Amino acid sequence: METFSEDWTTALCVAAHPDDLEYGLAAGVARWTAQGKTVTYLLATSGEAGIDGIPPVEAGPIREQEERDGAARVGVEVVDFLGMPDGGLEYGRELRKAIASQIRLRRPDVVFSLTHRERFAGGGTNQADHRHLGLATLDAAADAGNRWIYPELEEHGLRPWSGTRQVCYAGSASPTHAVDVTDTFDDAVASLQAHQQYLEGLGSDYPSPAELLRTILGSASAEDLGEYTLGLEVFPR
């Protein structure tokens, strides 16, 4: 893998659910905010269907706050939610438009998300929300620069933005680039630990945040990098 270039200043991280960004990508976010870069989060859903023992109407606000708490652990101050249905994301115009509008609003140099491939690194099957969101994010980065696809956005002051250079995916089975996140591993653990009620709902046999992240970030390899590496599949724009 090539070393991921860090010659950018602003990024938008897009995910389907609270906690998606915390399974590895947050380690990179902690590194980049420590460098003075501006990173914002966008969550398509509130993750309201993610805790079996808590009804969605109660779980949604809990998970939103856990995401804000986890983001704060890695230096992210802005966390937005689109309010779309957990488990019901569909690739299409509505999702692409919602993401494109946020790209126009935040005007990021780089966009990050979770892989849209059918399998994660390690072979696990990726779920529908992640696949639909990831692909919509790739296309929305292009949509954001075309004033004729969603002309109504300009009426709300959201001018076209073609400045996003790359869309980058964590969790891919085919990473192309690597980031040394050894120094921010503990920050990533703290970010995932903030999702306390969600993790408790997974049961006592579920691995701890530190165990999970050692597996995720310790499995990639790249020359001249440290013990923990974030792998990214990078799509240039």
BELBEL-V168394 format. One record per residue. RES is the residue in three letters. SS is DSSP state (helix for helix, strand for strand, loop for the rest). Layout:
RES_SS ; RES_SS
//
This chain:
MET_loop ; GLU_strand ; THR_strand ; PHE_loop ; SER_loop ; GLU_loop ; ASP_loop ; TRP_loop ; THR_loop ; THR_strand ; ALA_strand ; LEU_strand ; CYS_strand ; VAL_strand ; ALA_strand ; ALA_loop ; HIS_loop ; PRO_loop ; ASP_loop ; ASP_loop ; LEU_loop ; GLU_loop ; TYR_loop ; GLY_loop ; LEU_helix ; ALA_helix ; ALA_helix ; GLY_helix ; VAL_helix ; ALA_helix ; ARG_helix ; TRP_helix ; THR_helix ; ALA_helix ; GLN_loop ; GLY_loop ; LYS_loop ; THR_strand ; VAL_strand ; THR_strand ; TYR_strand ; LEU_strand ; LEU_strand ; ALA_strand ; THR_strand ; SER_loop ; GLY_loop ; GLU_loop ; ALA_loop ; GLY_loop ; ILE_loop ; ASP_loop ; GLY_loop ; ILE_loop ; PRO_loop ; PRO_helix ; VAL_helix ; GLU_helix ; ALA_helix ; GLY_helix ; PRO_helix ; ILE_helix ; ARG_helix ; GLU_helix ; GLN_helix ; GLU_helix ; GLU_helix ; ARG_helix ; ASP_helix ; GLY_helix ; ALA_helix ; ALA_helix ; ARG_helix ; VAL_loop ; GLY_loop ; VAL_loop ; GLU_loop ; VAL_loop ; VAL_strand ; ASP_strand ; PHE_strand ; LEU_strand ; GLY_strand ; MET_strand ; PRO_loop ; ASP_loop ; GLY_loop ; GLY_loop ; LEU_loop ; GLU_loop ; TYR_loop ; GLY_loop ; ARG_helix ; GLU_helix ; LEU_helix ; ARG_helix ; LYS_helix ; ALA_helix ; ILE_helix ; ALA_helix ; SER_helix ; GLN_helix ; ILE_helix ; ARG_helix ; LEU_helix ; ARG_helix ; ARG_loop ; PRO_loop ; ASP_loop ; VAL_strand ; VAL_strand ; PHE_strand ; SER_strand ; LEU_strand ; THR_loop ; HIS_loop ; ARG_loop ; GLU_loop ; ARG_strand ; PHE_strand ; ALA_loop ; GLY_loop ; GLY_loop ; GLY_loop ; THR_strand ; ASN_loop ; GLN_loop ; ALA_helix ; ASP_helix ; HIS_helix ; ARG_helix ; HIS_helix ; LEU_helix ; GLY_helix ; LEU_helix ; ALA_helix ; THR_helix ; LEU_helix ; ASP_helix ; ALA_helix ; ALA_helix ; ALA_helix ; ASP_helix ; ALA_loop ; GLY_loop ; ASN_loop ; ARG_loop ; TRP_loop ; ILE_loop ; TYR_loop ; PRO_loop ; GLU_helix ; LEU_helix ; GLU_helix ; GLU_helix ; HIS_loop ; GLY_loop ; LEU_loop ; ARG_loop ; PRO_loop ; TRP_loop ; SER_loop ; GLY_loop ; THR_loop ; ARG_loop ; GLN_strand ; VAL_strand ; CYS_strand ; TYR_strand ; ALA_strand ; GLY_loop ; SER_strand ; ALA_loop ; SER_loop ; PRO_loop ; THR_loop ; HIS_strand ; ALA_strand ; VAL_strand ; ASP_strand ; VAL_loop ; THR_helix ; ASP_helix ; THR_helix ; PHE_helix ; ASP_helix ; ASP_helix ; ALA_helix ; VAL_helix ; ALA_helix ; SER_helix ; LEU_helix ; GLN_helix ; ALA_loop ; HIS_loop ; GLN_helix ; GLN_helix ; TYR_helix ; LEU_helix ; GLU_helix ; GLY_helix ; LEU_loop ; GLY_loop ; SER_loop ; ASP_loop ; TYR_loop ; PRO_loop ; SER_loop ; PRO_helix ; ALA_helix ; GLU_helix ; LEU_helix ; LEU_helix ; ARG_helix ; THR_helix ; ILE_helix ; LEU_helix ; GLY_helix ; SER_loop ; ALA_loop ; SER_loop ; ALA_loop ; GLU_loop ; ASP_loop ; LEU_loop ; GLY_loop ; GLU_loop ; TYR_loop ; THR_strand ; LEU_strand ; GLY_strand ; LEU_strand ; GLU_strand ; VAL_strand ; PHE_strand ; PRO_strand ; ARG_loop
//
